[in-house]
Amino acid sequence: MMRPACSTPRNCKRKNLSTHRTGLIAICLGSLLACGSKADDTKADTRSASKTDSRKANEKGAEPAAELRAQVAASVITVGETTFSESVTGSGVVAARVGHLASLSAPAPTRITAVHVSLGDRVQKGADLASFETTTFDAAVTSADAAQNAAELAAARAKRLVDAGVSPRKDLELASSELAAARSVSVNAHRAQQLAKLTSPIAGVVTRLSAVLGANVDVGQVLVEVTDTRSLDVQLFLSPAAAATVRSGQAVVFREESAEDAPPVAEGKIVDVSAVVDSASRGVMVRATLQGVKRTLRLVESLYGQIPTASHSKAIVIPDEALVPTGEGFQVFVVDRANIAHVRAVTVGARAGHRVWITEGLKKGETIVTAGAYGMDDGAAVVTKKTPER
């Protein structure tokens, strides 16, 4: 059967074009729906795979966490027991012992005419040190002797008159008083004349010399100082708390440095602990005698004295580098058999040099971190470098 021809060709073409467009839109919508379905399937597969991996990880336990644990290189030691000696350390200077130091000056205002020694000279008892101008001393002796003779004559005359009943008793008393004063002045004048030449009262070394030839000097101005260097002490200065633990008779070890491993230069014994605090240093002076001197010591030389105060057997002692300070105390890192570091709080009993006595927190046989403890976190994996036991 024949299709009737379109009466209007243009309208026919428009209908065909509309039909074609509708088909294309349907095809595109179908494609989009298919793509969305595939995407949903892909997401579902991914979620399923993720759940499967998580289940496997949970079944394996802590293996992934161990793989992510930070590794820290550090030195460790095994804690042991040893004897720990508590001690206090103070700085001090070498000084002359009381009664073995002589400070000499002029007996009166005068002028130096001779100096017989030099600084550092060793002198014997009675040796000449310096001489003064004697003119004023000789004149004083002559005047004092004359006054004494006149006073003796006046006293004798007053006594005769009193005995004869001519003068009252008070005249004799006055004459006797004047005679005593004249004798005192004469004695002082003769003593000053003797001191016109300085002599050493002890054997020792000239440790101070301010006498200058031709210089005028006054009374009380120290010109020569002689010290007996065979009798020296050390004056240590301790804090009031440390001085409270020190007693007379305790032994002392002297070193040039404060380090405990420094070689000792002398030994000694405490002879006196001051009862007052020095206003300048705010410390307490402790005086100790020197014994067993290893080398020659000089006056005013600085030394460090270590005084043992207590001893503890079977003590847990660790190096100070193992301690990590916290806001309230100290802690260490204990390493277990899996080389994992665990933080632990400890109590410090005392220190001695680079050694620390731990009273609580550690036991014998445990392994702790020494070098490398600072900056370490709890639970870190330790790559160890073992050091000898302490």
C-alpha angles and dihedrals in degrees: 000000000000119000110234114251118252112257092214116038093194093057090051093055092050091054092051092050092050091051091050093051092050090055093051092051091052091051092051093049090052092052093050092050090051092050092050091052092052091049091052090050091051092051091048090051091050092050091048092051091048091052090049092051091048091050090051092048091051090049090054091053122208097351095111091049091051091052090054095046113119116247119218126189111225144149119248137191136195112244115239139175123256141150114281122197119202114216143165123227128204137172122237147153135248110253138174117268117251110271093023099083125079124193112190130195140166117286092223140358105296144127129270112243100174141013114203103183141046131220111282096021117141111230136185128230110284095020117147113253107170139347131219135206105276101198095094093043093050091049091050091051092050092049093046093049092051092049091049092052091050091049091050091052093047091050092050092049092048090052093052092050093048092048089051091051093241099112129039122253092251091068090061092047091051092049092049091052092051090049092053091051091049091051091051092052090049093051092050092048092052091047091051089050089054091050091053083100117049114224128182114255092199139030113255147091128308101245098168131031124173098151112122123191112254095010122134113237136194134217112278095023106131109230105167131019123194122193129192099227092190089072109053133155134192120232108209124191117213133175114261090250093052093044089056089067095051124091135184113271097033117134122249132199116207124208136174090233133038093237113112092224093054113114114259118244097192146352129225150164132245111249103168140016115198118237094213135062116243109245094215103045097024087225136114117250116232117189120209132180121232121243133165094021111194096197140005112291124208130217115266090015112150118240137171117227124204116200117191110221105171141004128214124194124209091019125163104239124180134173115267092239089071092063118094113194119226132186093271105025141316138310139189134202115244115202118216128207091274090057092249116145118227122190117235132180117234137188119232116218101182144325132234115183107305093342124096127198112220114203099179136019104041137071134200113274098027120127119231136182117251116169108032098031093118111086094014119134128219110266096022119149109244122217096204134215105185121219128194119283119269 
